[in-house]
Amino acid sequence: MRMHDKVVLLTSAQNPCASAIMVGFAREGANCVVVDGDAGKAEQLAANVRTLGRRALALQIDITKKSEVEEAVGRAVAEFGRIDVLLNCSGIMHESDFLSFTEEAFNQCIDHGPKAYFLACQAVGRQMAEQRSGKIINLSTTDARIGSGESTGNSAAYSSIDSMSRDVAQALGYYGVNVNSLVCGPMDFFSGTSEEAGERLRRMPMGRLGKPEDLVGAALFLATDDSNFIAGESLYVDAGYSNAAVTEDGFRPAWARNWGDFEVPPQNK
């Protein structure tokens, strides 16, 4: 097992990508501490981890409050003795027309994004500095790199998270701690219309939106010794979405010109 008896602290049970990653970590032998503002959701994810034969602790906290974050870290260390991996994933998504986007919604993006990530990085970072080891993974989205008219708050939050990850990587690298961002692209739980999903697929030649499970392998890489010489990077798991223009139909295979329900033809045909 690649993460045998490692201890992971997860800052939200409500992010479907983070939940899939935590289950992937547990299958590789990790124990976990799940913190969330909703005690029921924290316990549900912890229970899923226990069904895989691993230990799990669920804690209800407000991730935007410094004292509660520090208390959660203290309880995690008291229970497990150490924290090997921090998976920051408390960021929230707000989609709104820019001219009607509220100050309250913008503040929520910042509070649950860069502010909460900072508080967790600092509190867990102190523990990792004492250990002289640790991995911090800041879950982000492609809104950190590319602009979208309905995503002002998301872009402000996640671009801040990406840049902060580079700074924290420099600050904690002296103590043997690796800090990186894991960036997800358009996901299959996207709530838009089929036409809107199609716009995203025009930039994704693999022909489908992402699934939470698509991030597990990359997260394992960042959480294990495989990434010991990686710091301050943003690893994009988005099928090329964030760095692609739309390929014109004249340069696509005929079957890829109009994404819908389809199967890629076998290579021998």
Helices and strands as residue ranges (DSSP letters): E 7-10, H 16-27, E 31-36, H 39-50, E 56-60, H 66-80, E 85-88, G 98-100, H 103-110, I 111-115, H 116-131, E 134-141, G 142-144, H 152-173, E 177-184, H 194-201, G 212-215, H 216-223, G 225-227, E 234-237, G 241-243, G 249-251, G 254-256
